[in-house]
Every structure is written in C-alpha cells, then in structure tokens.
C-alpha cells in the first residue's frame, strides 16, 4: 500500500512538472541572483536542504517529479545503473553550479528582495509555447541516462539537487539532529535478494544489510521499497540521534 501511494504521488508530481519546473531550475536561480532576488527555486532548494537534515533524501523517494518520470521508465529499462565513479559526476555539476550562483550574486546589483514567482506567469512555469522547447529539452536530459543506463540513472549521475540533500544530511548528523534512516537486523536476514529487486535506485541493499551500511548510504532515497519487500521484516525505518 505504501509503495502504491508513493508511486502515485511521484506520477502526479511529474504530471505537474510543466507548472513547477522553474521552481527546480538550476539556471533561473543564477539569473535571479544577478538581480539579488531570492526566487522560487532558491526557496525550494533551501527547503530541501532544511528537510534533508531530518529526512535525508526522502524528497527524491516521495516527491521529486524527475524521480517520477524515471520510475515510469522502468518498463523500458529496469536494470540497475552502474555506479562507482559515475555517482561523483553530480558533485562536479553541483560545485560548478553553486560557484556560479555565489559569483553571480556577488557581482549582482540592486537590493535583496524575495520574489517566489520570479519569471513565471501567475506562478506557472511553462506559460508560453516557446517554453516547451526548454521543457522537453530538460525531459530529454532526464530520460536519456535512465533509458541507457537503468534505474534512476539521472539521480545517480547528473542530479544537481541530490548533493544538496546529502550535505543537508551531513549537517543534521553534525548537529546531532534526529534523522530518518533505514536500518536492518543482519542476523535475521535470509539473503533472499527481494530488497535488491525492489530498490528503485538499483542499490545492493542485501550487501548493505550484511555490512550494516544501510543508514550510511548517500544514494538511498528513503522510499521504503526494501522495507515493504522484505519477507522477514528485518529492514525498517528508524529515527536516530547521532
């Protein structure tokens, strides 16, 4: 039941993407920074950072429209995406992006203002027919890695928001905040592998259980699919103080 609800929310989030896409825009925040405006994407990214201090990457598992799109593509390619060094690409992208925001803001003009609807028409992102060119360009960027490499490959390789939430989780641990984690009793595990098959990120959950690394995995999106798939219920959500 939980996974049905989760997937429904993700699909609805993707269907709303033409309305919300500018609120996740890595470019629009740079343009707004040049005018010293805290725009909608700045507010959304700040919210993600704060929530990740307590919830890790649960946003990715339950609300992200790009995640919803990629999970719809499982019918085309449900293989686990190769990881390793490829997972580091998004951190390079994130570093360049954050540097651009800071430099643009420092060189910008005007007084600092807040405008959640900056560059949107009545709060709707794709309100002009020409904006659909950008919209479908973004969709193509998100679709290609998932089609070519497998489950949520765009999340693993190129997502500019994921490092923000990984950093938020690190802040939360440093500040000893209560955090949501997925943990397991390795002694009760029967190594059936159902957790691996269910994981939308294509993670080796079974191996993480045996090595007690579930709570430390920065690629985990806290979706709970492995919890619901485990026949012995040895995997569970847990709030931990660190």
VOBA-1610 file (N, C-alpha, C; in pm, whole numbers, padded with zeros to 5 digits, always signed):
BEGIN
Unk+00083-00120+00000Unk+00000+00000+00000Unk+00087+00126+00000Unk+00191+00125+00085Unk+00277+00243+00092Unk+00341+00273-00043Unk+00385+00169-00114Unk+00450+00192-00243Unk+00352+00240-00349Unk+00229+00196-00341Unk+00127+00247-00434Unk+00106+00396-00413Unk+00096+00436-00288Unk+00077+00578-00256Unk+00199+00658-00300Unk+00317+00605-00271Unk+00441+00675-00309Unk+00450+00694-00460Unk+00424+00588-00535Unk+00434+00597-00680Unk+00326+00687-00739Unk+00208+00687-00679Unk+00101+00776-00724Unk+00141+00922-00706Unk+00199+00953-00589Unk+00244+01090-00563Unk+00352+01131-00663Unk+00444+01040-00692Unk+00551+01070-00787Unk+00495+01096-00928Unk+00399+01016-00970Unk+00340+01035-01103Unk+00266+01169-01110Unk+00190+01201-01005Unk+00120+01330-01001Unk+00220+01445-01003Unk+00329+01429-00929Unk+00434+01532-00927Unk+00493+01553-01066Unk+00513+01443-01140Unk+00565+01456-01276Unk+00463+01522-01368Unk+00336+01487-01354Unk+00232+01547-01438Unk+00221+01698-01415Unk+00258+01742-01295Unk+00255+01885-01262Unk+00384+01956-01301Unk+00479+01883-01358Unk+00610+01938-01389Unk+00606+02062-01480Unk+00516+02069-01579Unk+00510+02193-01660Unk+00476+02316-01576Unk+00409+02296-01464Unk+00376+02407-01375Unk+00491+02438-01281Unk+00560+02335-01234Unk+00659+02352-01127Unk+00804+02356-01172Unk+00833+02330-01297Unk+00971+02308-01341Unk+01063+02424-01307Unk+01016+02550-01318Unk+01104+02664-01290Unk+01143+02670-01142Unk+01066+02606-01057Unk+01097+02605-00913Unk+01209+02507-00881Unk+01251+02430-00981Unk+01366+02340-00965Unk+01479+02379-01060Unk+01467+02496-01120Unk+01560+02536-01226Unk+01697+02575-01170Unk+01804+02509-01217Unk+01938+02548-01174Unk+01985+02677-01241Unk+01920+02714-01354Unk+01959+02837-01424Unk+01888+02959-01368Unk+01758+02945-01342Unk+01678+03061-01301Unk+01729+03119-01169Unk+01779+03035-01081Unk+01832+03084-00954Unk+01957+03169-00978Unk+02035+03136-01082Unk+02153+03216-01117Unk+02110+03351-01173Unk+02011+03349-01261Unk+01961+03475-01319Unk+01904+03565-01210Unk+01829+03505-01117Unk+01772+03583-01008Unk+01882+03638-00917Unk+01987+03559-00896Unk+02099+03603-00811Unk+02167+03727-00869Unk+02170+03737-01001Unk+02232+03854-01065Unk+02154+03982-01035Unk+02028+03967-00997Unk+01944+04081-00962Unk+01917+04087-00812Unk+01989+04003-00736Unk+01974+03996-00590Unk+01831+03961-00549Unk+01772+03868-00626Unk+01635+03823-00597Unk+01639+03679-00548Unk+01572+03654-00436Unk+01555+03518-00387Unk+01428+03464-00451Unk+01443+03384-00554Unk+01329+03340-00634Unk+01271+03208-00583Unk+01175+03154-00659Unk+01108+03031-00618Unk+01202+02914-00603Unk+01297+02899-00696Unk+01390+02785-00688Unk+01483+02799-00567Unk+01520+02922-00532Unk+01601+02943-00412Unk+01525+02894-00289Unk+01397+02929-00280Unk+01315+02887-00167Unk+01299+02736-00162Unk+01276+02674-00279Unk+01259+02529-00286Unk+01389+02458-00246Unk+01503+02503-00298Unk+01630+02438-00266Unk+01665+02456-00119Unk+01635+02573-00063Unk+01659+02596+00080Unk+01572+02503+00164Unk+01447+02486+00121Unk+01356+02395+00190Unk+01407+02252+00185Unk+01456+02210+00068Unk+01514+02076+00054Unk+01631+02056+00151Unk+01718+02158+00159Unk+01835+02149+00246Unk+01793+02131+00392Unk+01695+02209+00435Unk+01649+02202+00573Unk+01582+02068+00602Unk+01493+02023+00512Unk+01424+01897+00533Unk+01520+01778+00533Unk+01625+01787+00451Unk+01720+01675+00443Unk+01799+01658+00571Unk+01806+01761+00653Unk+01873+01747+00783Unk+01801+01646+00871Unk+01671+01629+00847Unk+01590+01537+00927Unk+01548+01412+00849Unk+01530+01426+00717Unk+01470+01320+00637Unk+01562+01262+00531Unk+01688+01308+00526Unk+01776+01259+00423Unk+01723+01291+00284Unk+01727+01194+00193Unk+01682+01216+00056Unk+01539+01165+00032Unk+01456+01176+00135Unk+01317+01133+00122Unk+01243+01211+00015Unk+01284+01335-00010Unk+01224+01413-00119Unk+01234+01337-00251Unk+01351+01279-00276Unk+01374+01205-00401Unk+01280+01085-00411Unk+01255+01021-00298Unk+01175+00900-00298Unk+01026+00922-00306Unk+00980+01039-00261Unk+00836+01059-00248Unk+00778+01176-00328Unk+00860+01277-00363Unk+00801+01398-00421Unk+00865+01446-00552Unk+00983+01398-00585Unk+01055+01455-00699Unk+00989+01421-00833Unk+00953+01521-00914Unk+00893+01493-01045Unk+00989+01420-01139Unk+01119+01452-01131Unk+01216+01382-01216Unk+01226+01236-01175Unk+01214+01209-01045Unk+01212+01071-00999Unk+01090+00997-01049Unk+00976+01066-01050Unk+00854+01005-01101Unk+00866+00968-01248Unk+00926+01058-01326Unk+00948+01031-01468Unk+01036+00908-01487Unk+01144+00900-01410Unk+01237+00789-01427Unk+01178+00655-01383Unk+01094+00658-01280Unk+01031+00532-01238Unk+00930+00485-01342Unk+00872+00578-01417Unk+00784+00538-01527Unk+00863+00466-01637Unk+00993+00493-01644Unk+01078+00435-01747Unk+01129+00296-01711Unk+01094+00248-01592Unk+01138+00113-01552Unk+01086+00008-01651Unk+00972+00035-01715Unk+00918-00060-01811Unk+01006-00068-01936Unk+01091+00033-01956Unk+01182+00034-02072Unk+01320-00021-02036Unk+01367+00013-01916Unk+01497-00036-01869Unk+01495-00041-01717Unk+01482-00161-01664Unk+01475-00180-01519Unk+01606-00233-01462Unk+01713-00230-01543Unk+01842-00274-01493Unk+01897-00176-01390Unk+01981-00223-01302Unk+02044-00135-01205Unk+02154-00056-01275Unk+02151+00076-01258Unk+02252+00162-01320Unk+02388+00138-01255Unk+02492+00131-01337Unk+02627+00119-01283Unk+02661+00245-01205Unk+02730+00226-01094Unk+02757+00340-01007Unk+02907+00364-00993Unk+02961+00362-00875Unk+03103+00389-00860Unk+03136+00534-00892Unk+03235+00555-00981Unk+03281+00691-01014Unk+03171+00774-01080Unk+03077+00708-01146Unk+02970+00782-01213Unk+02887+00864-01115Unk+02874+00815-00992Unk+02797+00888-00891Unk+02863+01020-00853Unk+02991+01035-00885Unk+03063+01158-00848Unk+03037+01272-00946Unk+02983+01238-01064Unk+02962+01340-01167Unk+02870+01450-01115Unk+02765+01411-01043Unk+02670+01511-00995Unk+02732+01609-00896Unk+02835+01565-00825Unk+02902+01656-00731Unk+02986+01760-00805Unk+03042+01721-00918Unk+03114+01817-01002Unk+03017+01921-01057Unk+02903+01872-01108Unk+02799+01962-01160Unk+02752+02056-01051Unk+02728+02002-00931Unk+02680+02083-00819Unk+02781+02190-00779Unk+02909+02155-00776Unk+03013+02251-00737Unk+03020+02367-00834Unk+03016+02336-00964Unk+03018+02441-01066Unk+02895+02530-01053Unk+02779+02467-01029Unk+02653+02540-01018Unk+02653+02634-00898Unk+02691+02584-00781Unk+02692+02666-00661Unk+02792+02780-00673Unk+02906+02752-00734Unk+03006+02856-00757Unk+02949+02966-00846Unk+02877+02927-00950Unk+02816+03025-01041Unk+02713+03111-00968Unk+02635+03051-00879Unk+02535+03127-00802Unk+02603+03230-00714Unk+02707+03187-00643Unk+02776+03277-00550Unk+02843+03392-00623Unk+02916+03361-00732Unk+02985+03464-00808Unk+02886+03563-00869Unk+02777+03510-00924Unk+02676+03597-00985Unk+02613+03688-00881Unk+02587+03635-00763Unk+02527+03716-00656Unk+02622+03826-00611Unk+02749+03792-00596Unk+02849+03891-00552Unk+02862+04004-00655Unk+02855+03968-00782Unk+02868+04068-00888Unk+02736+04137-00922Unk+02626+04090-00862Unk+02495+04143-00895Unk+02468+04281-00838Unk+02354+04335-00877Unk+02315+04470-00834Unk+02175+04465-00772Unk+02133+04579-00719Unk+02002+04601-00657Unk+02001+04551-00513Unk+01897+04593-00442Unk+01877+04547-00305Unk+01824+04405-00307Unk+01847+04333-00197Unk+01800+04195-00188Unk+01648+04194-00167Unk+01579+04119-00253Unk+01434+04107-00243Unk+01393+03960-00257Unk+01270+03931-00222Unk+01215+03796-00234Unk+01100+03798-00334Unk+01109+03712-00435Unk+01003+03702-00536Unk+00985+03555-00575Unk+00894+03484-00505Unk+00873+03341-00533Unk+00828+03313-00676Unk+00765+03411-00741Unk+00711+03390-00876Unk+00795+03459-00983Unk+00922+03478-00954Unk+01013+03541-01049Unk+01016+03462-01181Unk+00994+03533-01291Unk+00997+03477-01426Unk+00889+03370-01450Unk+00780+03377-01376Unk+00668+03287-01402Unk+00542+03371-01422Unk+00448+03317-01494Unk+00321+03386-01520Unk+00214+03328-01428Unk+00176+03405-01327Unk+00080+03359-01227Unk+00128+03231-01157Unk+00260+03219-01144Unk+00316+03104-01074Unk+00329+02978-01158Unk+00294+02986-01287Unk+00302+02870-01376Unk+00429+02879-01460Unk+00508+02775-01460Unk+00638+02778-01527Unk+00626+02784-01679Unk+00563+02683-01738Unk+00553+02675-01884Unk+00422+02742-01928Unk+00425+02874-01934Unk+00306+02950-01969Unk+00312+03003-02112Unk+00423+02982-02178Unk+00444+03028-02315Unk+00481+02909-02401Unk+00432+02906-02523Unk+00456+02791-02610Unk+00605+02768-02634Unk+00685+02877-02635Unk+00828+02862-02659Unk+00898+02796-02541Unk+00839+02808-02423Unk+00899+02744-02305Unk+00895+02592-02313Unk+00808+02540-02399Unk+00801+02395-02414Unk+00929+02339-02477Unk+00999+02420-02554Unk+01127+02377-02610Unk+01225+02347-02496Unk+01230+02438-02399Unk+01316+02418-02281Unk+01266+02299-02201Unk+01135+02292-02182Unk+01076+02185-02101Unk+01112+02048-02158Unk+01091+02029-02286Unk+01120+01898-02345Unk+01271+01872-02356Unk+01350+01978-02360Unk+01495+01961-02354Unk+01537+01904-02219Unk+01476+01956-02111Unk+01503+01906-01977Unk+01457+01761-01964Unk+01339+01732-02017Unk+01287+01595-02014Unk+01383+01500-02083Unk+01438+01542-02197Unk+01531+01458-02272Unk+01657+01431-02189Unk+01708+01535-02122Unk+01827+01519-02039Unk+01803+01419-01927Unk+01682+01420-01870Unk+01649+01328-01762Unk+01621+01187-01811Unk+01564+01176-01930Unk+01522+01047-01983Unk+01640+00964-02035Unk+01730+01027-02107Unk+01837+00952-02173Unk+01922+00866-02078Unk+01972+00921-01967Unk+02051+00835-01877Unk+01971+00716-01825Unk+01843+00739-01791Unk+01760+00631-01738Unk+01734+00524-01844Unk+01715+00566-01968Unk+01693+00469-02076Unk+01819+00390-02108Unk+01932+00459-02106Unk+02058+00395-02146Unk+02123+00313-02034Unk+02111+00362-01911Unk+02187+00302-01802Unk+02103+00231-01696Unk+01974+00261-01688Unk+01890+00188-01593Unk+01827+00273-01485Unk+01788+00207-01378Unk+01707+00268-01272Unk+01762+00400-01218Unk+01683+00503-01238Unk+01712+00637-01183Unk+01857+00680-01207Unk+01906+00653-01327Unk+02045+00688-01358Unk+02069+00838-01349Unk+01968+00917-01385Unk+01984+01063-01377Unk+02003+01107-01232Unk+01935+01039-01139Unk+01954+01070-00996Unk+02097+01039-00954Unk+02150+00928-01002Unk+02286+00888-00966Unk+02391+00978-01029Unk+02371+01016-01156Unk+02479+01077-01232Unk+02475+01230-01239Unk+02356+01289-01263Unk+02354+01431-01301Unk+02266+01521-01214Unk+02195+01466-01118Unk+02101+01549-01041Unk+02175+01655-00960Unk+02142+01782-00983Unk+02207+01891-00913Unk+02148+01911-00773Unk+02034+01848-00745Unk+01971+01864-00615Unk+02018+01760-00514Unk+02058+01642-00561Unk+02097+01534-00471Unk+02212+01573-00377Unk+02321+01635-00427Unk+02429+01673-00335Unk+02382+01769-00226Unk+02285+01854-00260Unk+02231+01947-00162Unk+02171+01871-00044Unk+02100+01762-00074Unk+02038+01683+00033Unk+02139+01596+00106Unk+02242+01551+00036Unk+02348+01476+00102Unk+02420+01567+00203Unk+02445+01690+00163Unk+02508+01787+00252Unk+02416+01818+00370Unk+02285+01831+00343Unk+02190+01855+00450Unk+02191+01743+00552Unk+02198+01618+00503Unk+02205+01504+00593Unk+02331+01507+00678Unk+02442+01550+00617Unk+02568+01561+00690Unk+02559+01668+00798Unk+02496+01782+00765Unk+02474+01887+00864Unk+02392+01833+00981Unk+02287+01758+00947Unk+02199+01704+01051Unk+02274+01614+01148Unk+02361+01529+01093Unk+02440+01440+01179Unk+02539+01519+01264Unk+02600+01622+01203Unk+02696+01704+01277Unk+02628+01778+01392Unk+02504+01820+01369Unk+02429+01893+01472Unk+02354+01800+01566Unk+02368+01669+01544Unk+02302+01567+01627Unk+02150+01582+01626Unk+02095+01608+01506Unk+01950+01618+01491Unk+01890+01479+01473Unk+01764+01461+01510Unk+01700+01330+01484Unk+01682+01311+01334Unk+01727+01198+01282Unk+01723+01174+01139Unk+01656+01042+01107Unk+01583+01042+00994Unk+01521+00921+00945Unk+01625+00836+00872Unk+01630+00707+00907Unk+01722+00615+00842Unk+01651+00484+00813Unk+01710+00407+00723Unk+01666+00270+00701Unk+01774+00179+00760Unk+01734+00094+00852Unk+01828+00004+00918Unk+01776-00139+00911Unk+01864-00233+00942Unk+01827-00375+00929Unk+01897-00459+01034Unk+01833-00570+01066Unk+01892-00670+01155Unk+01958-00775+01068Unk+02090-00765+01052Unk+02159-00855+00959Unk+02151-01001+01001Unk+02136-01027+01130Unk+02131-01165+01178Unk+02001-01234+01138Unk+01896-01156+01115Unk+01767-01213+01077Unk+01748-01221+00926Unk+01842-01165+00851Unk+01833-01163+00704Unk+01854-01304+00647Unk+01771-01342+00550Unk+01782-01474+00487Unk+01843-01464+00347Unk+01889-01344+00310Unk+01958-01322+00181Unk+01875-01364+00061Unk+01747-01334+00064Unk+01659-01371-00048Unk+01676-01279-00168Unk+01727-01157-00145Unk+01752-01064-00254Unk+01632-00984-00300Unk+01517-01000-00234Unk+01398-00926-00276Unk+01415-00774-00256Unk+01495-00737-00159Unk+01521-00595-00134Unk+01594-00532-00254Unk+01689-00607-00310Unk+01763-00557-00426Unk+01671-00537-00546Unk+01582-00633-00568Unk+01491-00625-00682Unk+01393-00509-00669Unk+01358-00475-00546Unk+01256-00371-00525Unk+01313-00230-00524Unk+01444-00216-00501Unk+01503-00082-00483Unk+01498-00002-00613Unk+01429+00113-00616Unk+01420+00192-00740Unk+01552+00259-00777Unk+01646+00264-00683Unk+01777+00321-00713Unk+01876+00213-00758Unk+01831+00087-00758Unk+01918-00021-00803Unk+02035-00047-00709Unk+02017-00022-00580Unk+02125-00040-00483Unk+02137-00186-00442Unk+02254-00223-00396Unk+02277-00358-00345Unk+02239-00358-00197Unk+02110-00359-00171Unk+02059-00348-00035Unk+02102-00468+00049Unk+02098-00586-00012Unk+02133-00709+00061Unk+02275-00700+00116Unk+02366-00649+00036Unk+02504-00635+00081Unk+02516-00529+00191Unk+02439-00420+00177Unk+02442-00317+00280Unk+02387-00370+00412Unk+02288-00459+00405Unk+02233-00520+00527Unk+02342-00603+00595Unk+02412-00684+00517Unk+02515-00772+00575Unk+02631-00693+00634Unk+02657-00574+00578Unk+02767-00491+00627Unk+02719-00378+00718Unk+02588-00376+00744Unk+02526-00275+00831Unk+02556-00133+00783Unk+02537-00111+00651Unk+02567+00019+00591Unk+02443+00091+00539Unk+02323+00037+00566Unk+02202+00099+00512Unk+02189+00245+00551Unk+02213+00274+00678Unk+02195+00410+00730Unk+02300+00508+00677Unk+02409+00456+00621Unk+02519+00541+00576Unk+02519+00565+00426Unk+02428+00503+00354Unk+02428+00512+00207Unk+02371+00646+00161Unk+02451+00727+00093Unk+02405+00858+00046Unk+02320+00850-00080Unk+02316+00732-00144Unk+02232+00715-00262Unk+02093+00665-00226Unk+02071+00627-00102Unk+01940+00580-00057Unk+01843+00697-00052Unk+01721+00678-00106Unk+01623+00785-00111Unk+01508+00765-00011Unk+01529+00678+00086Unk+01435+00658+00196Unk+01293+00624+00149Unk+01282+00556+00037Unk+01149+00529-00020Unk+01076+00416+00052Unk+01150+00328+00120Unk+01089+00218+00194Unk+01052+00097+00110Unk+01091+00094-00017Unk+01057-00020-00103Unk+01119-00149-00049Unk+01241-00141+00000Unk+01307-00260+00055Unk+01237-00307+00183Unk+01186-00213+00260Unk+01113-00246+00383Unk+00988-00327+00349Unk+00915-00280+00248Unk+00790-00345+00211Unk+00813-00478+00139Unk+00930-00495+00078Unk+00958-00619+00004Unk+01016-00729+00093Unk+01071-00692+00207Unk+01139-00789+00293Unk+01039-00887+00356Unk+01050-01017+00327Unk+00953-01114+00380Unk+00967-01138+00530Unk+01084-01109+00586Unk+01109-01131+00729Unk+01101-01002+00810Unk+01073-00891+00740Unk+01059-00760+00807Unk+01182-00725+00890Unk+01299-00755+00835Unk+01422-00723+00908Unk+01472-00582+00876Unk+01414-00520+00772Unk+01451-00383+00734Unk+01339-00291+00781Unk+01376-00178+00838Unk+01273-00088+00892Unk+01323+00056+00897Unk+01225+00148+00903Unk+01257+00287+00927Unk+01295+00305+01074Unk+01384+00398+01099Unk+01420+00427+01237Unk+01467+00573+01247Unk+01426+00638+01352Unk+01475+00773+01381Unk+01593+00759+01475Unk+01706+00816+01435Unk+01826+00804+01517Unk+01883+00941+01551Unk+01931+00954+01671Unk+02006+01071+01713Unk+02154+01037+01700Unk+02230+01126+01639Unk+02372+01095+01619Unk+02458+01200+01689
//
